Amino acid sequence: MDKTLEAIGNLIGTVQTLRGPGGCNWDRKQTLESLRPYMLEEAYEVADAVDQGNMEELRKELGDLLLHIIMSSEISRDNGDFDLAEVACRITEKLRRRHPHVFDKATSLTPEEVEKQWEAIKAKEKREQKKSFFDSIPNSMPALQKAWRIQQRASEVGFPWPAEAELTEEIGNVLRSEPDFSEAGALLFSLVSLLRQKGIEPEKALREHNRDFMDKFNYLEKHLHERGFTLSNADEAFMEDAVRSIFHTGDKENTML
């Protein structure tokens, strides 16, 4: 623990030096608003490292994310709002409050009972703070992930979602028509519901498919280049055969490149 505290203390000191007199002009001019997109990017890079099972990359990306947490806390301290100590104290208090079965020596609970207790405590806190049911879901969360979380939260209190067969029929009906903007949103929401009922997290599934598409596209570009072509000047029939081999059959070895 002493080693950890020393390392974090050194990081805080480094950030304070960078933001202090004679420090780095870039770091000194940063605000919570200017750092926001970078923090989101770092969080996604942490998720990528986890998905890839790359521990060395995860160690690096967690460090980058920790830097943003400390930097944002230092900016807030300079603004007279709060500091890192208050951030740590607040989350510690919340963890202890939401785990009475551990810290209050209550009866040992099963994982399912712990989850129900957690939700009950969160609901009580929301009532006391006069918050609405979905306030815990960030507004800036990506829409696909947010739809999944909305449905997950509503399901926890017994909201009656349509069955798989009904959702499948509903999705088919919309696709056979010409959906407007609102219907397109409803279609995506229904698709998320269908996938959720099948135990599939749509954001993760789409992320994996995006990665697979980019890998295949990069493979296509590489082999076109090796044969003197670019993506923009390859013969149309030649390109179609290559795309069919790589993207539709998955046969990279025998692709006609």
Number of C-alpha atoms within 10 A of each C-alpha: 6 7 8 9 10 11 12 15 12 12 17 18 12 13 20 18 15 17 21 13 10 9 14 13 12 9 15 17 10 14 14 15 9 10 13 12 11 14 19 15 12 19 17 14 19 22 16 17 18 14 13 11 11 12 11 9 16 19 12 14 21 17 15 17 20 17 18 21 14 19 24 21 21 21 20 16 14 12 11 9 11 14 17 17 9 13 13 10 11 11 11 12 10 11 13 13 16 18 16 17 15 13 11 10 9 10 9 11 12 9 9 9 11 16 12 13 17 17 16 13 16 17 15 12 12 16 12 9 9 9 12 10 14 13 9 13 13 9 10 8 12 10 13 16 14 16 21 21 19 14 16 15 17 15 12 10 9 8 11 8 15 14 11 17 10 13 18 14 11 16 19 12 13 15 13 8 9 10 14 10 9 8 14 15 12 16 20 15 17 21 20 23 24 22 15 17 15 10 9 14 17 19 17 14 11 12 13 14 12 11 11 13 14 12 12 16 15 12 14 22 14 14 16 19 14 10 10 9 15 15 13 8 10 15 11 10 9 12 18 13 13 21 20 14 19 21 15 9 10 13 13 16 9 10 16 16 18
